């Protein structure tokens, strides 16, 4: 059924306005366990969802084509239970950017045989790096997604993107047990599978034979890409959601706009049009125009992220962040309502150096590959306390030895103020819980509590 027909049917049944979202997802996955490929699967799914507006309240339902009328009736009934939003209306069509580089036939037509070949290459690269390396898990997933949004105002926008991702976890049982992981994602079939396998094993080898940290205290910390991604996902990202800021659930308040909140030169963007971003598209999932949204620019707080409903509630404008993955993440997009969600978080800083150069600048500190417990951080205050078992001790600009474990403590707002430099290793990465992505480098900060 055409979207215009669905909207007209909703209006005939009593809705004042209606919005239709359609999505098709095609994916294939191969996984590895204990150095061997153990699973292959995939499929295609197509889904619809509808939001209706009646008496200032929104009702929602999702459906297949054969259940359209009953789904619309259900959405209209459920609207009576919704929160009344004075003056709310679904979005009107905007000036959508022309997006290039998001869809590639080489990924859409990538075969299971090619995936198997590349997965084996990734595992071989890991196990060849050092005798004794075991790959307990890893995998390759690829496919494409297409969507459209249509509503009563005549808004119509569509998008299509392909994606391939690969990752591997390596363990070395030598002088103690150490581990490493690496991953890569892309819109086109251009991943270096060998490099992913090698990097995972290299980390496992570098952190093998670890000893205790002899002296605790405040010190420099070099957060490698995966570690800083884990931290920012549960702190800075959600702290910049407009609804949280207005409700007092973030250290950043609306009256702090245009004030300095981070190191001079630091910029944080939600870049919804970046061709490397996994969640780039002409629009968000409710037709909001995609853009490069400055959140923090040159250390100054510039904007918060909003979907259309929270924007209306707090007197702001939609920023293209109405996504249907929501805080539940990994929920099928057609069965979720739009909520404020970051799409592609990008970190920029003027002082960019190689990892070796960053280490050479450290008087005394640690280099961290991953952290445990970032999800327990207090997003309201920014306070955080995490453990890490993948560490290197640095003194006088040189790596001295691996460290078995350490506790890291601090505050996310202070972390942004204490950035010294970033690495030249920027890479697109999926958030740990899914739902959005990062384009992020390693980051060197000062003044972290390490014990």
N, C-alpha and C positions, 0 to 999 in steps of 0.2 A: 504494500500500500504506500502511496506517495505521502510525503510529510504534510503537504497541504491538505490532503484528505483527512489525516489524523487530527490536525488542528481544527479544521472545520467541524469535524464530528464532536470534538471536545466542546467547542463553543455552542453547538446545537444542544448538547446535553446539559449546558448551564454554566460552563466556565466563561469567565470574562476574558481571560487570555490563556494561551497554552504554548508549551515549548516541547519539541520533540528532539531527542538525542538518539542517534543510531551509531553503532560501532561494530566493526568486524575485526576479529583478531585471528591470525593464522600463525601457529608456532610449532616448532619441533625442538626436542631436547634429547641430548645424549649425556649420560653421566658415567663417571668412572669410580670404582672402589677398589682399593688395594692394587693399584697399578693396572687394573683391567676394566674395560668397558662393561658395565653391568646392566644398563637400562637405556632404552630408546623409546620415545613416545612423542605424540603430538596430536594436533587436531585443529579444527577451525570452529569458531563460535561467532554468532551474530546476535545482537541484542538491541532492544529498543527500551527507552524510558521516556516518561512524560511527566512534566510538571504543569499543574493548572493553577490559576490564580482566581480566587473567588472571595469577595468581601475582604480583600486585603490579606488573605491567608493562602498559603501554598499547600497543595496536596501533591503527592508523588506516587508513581507506580511504575513498574517495569513489566515487559510483556513480550510475547512473540506475536507475529502478524495475525495469527488466528484468534488471538484474545484481545484485540484492540478495544472493542466497545466495553467489555467488562473491566479492563484495566482503567479506562477513562472514567467509568462510573465509580470505581474504587478510589481513584485519585480525588475526584470531586467530593466524595463522602469524607475522605481523610482530611481534606482541607479545613473542615470545621474544627479539627483538633489542632491546627497549626497556629503559630504565634502571629498575631495581627501586626502587619508592617505597614504603617501609614504611608501612603503615597508610592508604594512599591509597584514597579512594572518590569516586565522582562526587558532585556536589553534591545536596543535598536541597532541596526547594521552599522558597522564602522568601516574605516579605511584599513582593510586587512593587508598585511605585508605579503609580498610574493616570496614564497619560501622555496629555496633551491637546495639540493644536496641532502634532503631528508629521506628520499626514497630511491633505492637502487635495485635494479632487477637482479644483480648478482647475488643479493641476499635473498630476495623473494624466490629466486630459482635455485638457490643453494641446495644441494642434494644431501640426503643422509650419508651417502658414500663419501662426499667431500667433507662433511662434518666429522665422520669417523676417522678419515685420514688426518685431519687437522688436530683432532683430540689426541690421537696416538702420537703425533709429532710433539704436542705439548707435554705429554707424559714422558716421552723418551728424552726430551730436553731436560726435564727435571731429574730423572733417574740417572742420566749420563753425567750430570754435573758433579756428582760425588757418590762413591760407593756407599751403600747403606741407606740411601734416600728411599722413602716409601711415600706413595701418593694415596692417602686414605680416601680422598674425595676430590672431585673436580667435575667439570662438564662444559658443554657448549650448548647454547640455546639461540635460536634464530627465528625470524619470521617478519611479518609486517602487520600494520594496523591501519585502518582507515575509518573515518568518522564524518558525521555531519551534524549540524545544529540548525533547527528551523523553528521560528515562533510566529505568533500572531501579528507581529509588526512587519513581517516579510523578511526578517533577518534570515539569511542563509549563508553558511560558511562550511567548508569541508577541508579535510586534510588527509594526508597519507604519508606514512613513514615506515621505513624498514629498520631493523636493528639486529645486531648479532653481539652476543656477549660470551666470554669465556673466562674461566677462573680455575685455580688449582691450589690445593693445600698440600704442603710437603712436610714430612717429619724425618728427622735424623736422630737415631738412637746411638750415640757414640759416647762422648764424655758427658753423660746426662742426655735428657731428651729435649730437643729444640724443634721449633717449627717455623714455617714461613708461608705466606700466601701472596698471591698476585692475581690480578684480573685485568680485563680490558673490555671495552664496549665501543661500538661504532655503528653508524648508519650504513656503512658499506663494508664489503668483504675485504677488509684491509688490516685485520688484526695480525700481529706478529706472535703466533702461537708459541714458537720456540722461545721467544724472549719472555713470555709469561711464565712458562715452565722453569726457565733458568732463574728468573728473579725470585720465585718462590723458594727454590732450593738454595739460592745464594743467601737469603735471609736466614734460613734454617742453619746453614753452615756458619754464618757470621755470629750467630747467637749461641752456638754450641760451646759447651765447657764453661758455662757462666758461673760466677761467684757472687757473693753478697755485696751490696753497696756498703762501703765502709763508713762513709760519713754522709749524714742527711743534712738538709737545709735548703735554702733558696738557691736556685741555680738556673742556668740556661737549659732549655729543652728544645730539641729539634724534633718536631712532630712530622713524621713521614706522612705521605698523602692519606693513607688509610686511617691512621690515628687521628689526624686533625678532622677528617671527614666525620668520623664517629662522634667526635666531641661537638662539632658545630651542628650536626643533625639534631641533637637533643637540647641545644642551648640557643645559639644565635639565630638559627633559622626560625624556630617557633616564636622566639622573642620578638621577631619582626612581623608577626601576624597582627594586623590592625585590631581584630577583635580582642586579642589577648592584651594588647597595649591599652585599649580603652577600658578594659575590665580590671585593670590593675594586676594582671597576671604576667607582667614582664618588667624587667628593670628599666626598659625604655618606655617613656610616657609620651603622650601626644604633645605636651608642652615642651618636650625636649627637641622637637624638630628644629633644624638649623643650628643646633648646638654641637659642640665637639664631643664625640663619644668614643673615639678610637685614635690610634696612632696617626699622625699627620701623613697623608699619602695613601692610607689604606682605603680601598673602595670595595664595596660589596654590592653586587648587582644580582637581580633575578633576570637573567638574560633569556627571554622566552623565544628569541629569534636566532640564537646562536646555532650554526649548523652542526656543531659538535654535541649540543645538548640533547639528551634523550627525550625531553618533554617539550621540544620546540615544535611549533605548529602555527598556522596563521591566527588561531584563536585559542582561548581556553575552552572548557567543556560546556560553557553557557553562551558562547559567542562574544566574549570579551576580547578586545583587540590585543594581540601580542605585541610586546615592546621590550626594550632593554630598560628595566626599571631600576634607577639608582636608589638603593636603600641606605647605604653609607657611602659618601663620596668625599675623598680627600679627608677622611676622619670625621666628617660631619653627617649627622643623621638627617636624611632627606625625605624618606617616605616609609610607609608601612604597606604591607600587602593586604588586598581586600578581594573577596568575591562580591557579587552584586548585592546579595542580601545583607551582609555585614556592612558593606559600604553605605547602603541606605540607612541602616540602623544607626550608624555613627556619623552621618553627614559627610561622607567621603565619596570618592568615585571608584568604580571597579578598576582594578589594576591588571586584569588578565590572569588572575590567580584562582578563578573558580573551577576547581578540578574535582572530578568525581571519584578519585581514589580516596580522598579524605584522610582523616587521622587513623582510620582502620587499616589503610594501605592494603594492597593485594586483593581487596574486594573487587569483583568485576565492575568495570566502570559503568556499565549500563544498569547496575542494580544499586547505585549510590547517588545521593544528591550532591550537587556541587557545594564545596566548602573551600575555605581559604587554604591553599597548599602552595608552597614554593614549587617552581618548575625546574629551573637550571640555576643553581647558586654558583656565582663566579666570584673569585677572590683575586684582586689586583693590588700590587704594591710596587713602588718605583725601584726598590733595591732588590734585584734579582740576581742570584748567584747559583753556581753548581753546588751539588751536595758536598763535594770535597771542600769547596770554599766556605760553605756555611759551617762545616765542622771546624775549619781552621780559625774561625772567628770565636769559637767557644772557649772561654777561659776554663770553666769547670761546669760540666753538665752531662746530660744523657740524650741519646737519640732513641726515639720510640717508634716502633713499627706498628703497634696496635695497642688498644686499651680494652679493659674489661670494666663494665659498670658505667659507661657514659650515659646509659638510659636512666640511671638513677639520679642524674644531675637535677638540681632544683632550677627549673626554667624561670621561676618567678624572681628569685634572687640572683641567679647565675652561679651559685655555689656548686662546686663539683668535687668529687673525690673518686678516683679511679685506681685500679690496679693494672700493672702491665708486666708481662713476662718476656717481652721481646725488646731487650734494651742493650744499648752499648754505652759504656762509660767513656766520657771524653774529658781530657785535661790538657791544658796548654795547646789546644788546637789539634790534638791527636787522639785517635781511638786507642784506649788502653786495654780494655777487656770487656767481654759481654757481662751483663748483670742478670742474675737469676730472676729477681722480681723487685718491684718498687711500687710504693703508693704515691700518686700524684694528686696534689690538692691545689685549689685556687678558685678563681672566679672568672666566668666567661667574659664579662665586660672588661676586666683587668687584662685578660689574655689579649684582647683586641688592642688594648692600649700599649702593650709591651712587645709588639711585634718588632723584631730587629730587621729581618729580611725574609724573602721567600725563595724557594728553589726554582730552577729552570725546568722542572720536571712536571709541569702542568699536564693534567690528563682528565678526560671525562670519566666519571665514576657514578655508579648507582648508589643511592642512599641505602644504608643497611637494612631498613625496613621497607624499602621500595617507595613508590609514590612520587619521587622526584629525584633529581640528579645534581651532581656537582661538576664543575670544571675547576680543578683545584690543584695547587702545588703543595710541596712540603713547606712548612712554616717554622721559622726559628723565633722563639720568644724568650724573654728573660723573666726572672722573678717568680718561677714556679716553686711550690713546696714539694720537695722530693724526699721520701723516707723509705 
